[in-house]
């Protein structure tokens, strides 16, 4: 999950795709399957299929919150350099 966040912040599409594939493989049994959804949200990628996850708020709100974390980190890194 941390690797997905890192690659999303770096905006490295190849690496985020590879990390998401690995994350999907690790969660294939159903436990923590929502992690792959969150990784897509962080990278601003569409979900490949409808999510089976039940969110406490709307999926759009969850997507926005996770993407917002990535954007905040990107902004912080731009200011720091």
Secondary structure, DSSP 8 states (H G I E B T S, - for coil): -HHHHHHHHHT-HHHHHHHHHHHHHHTTTSTTTHHHHHHHHHTT---SS------SS-HHHHHHHHHHHHHHHHHHHHHH-
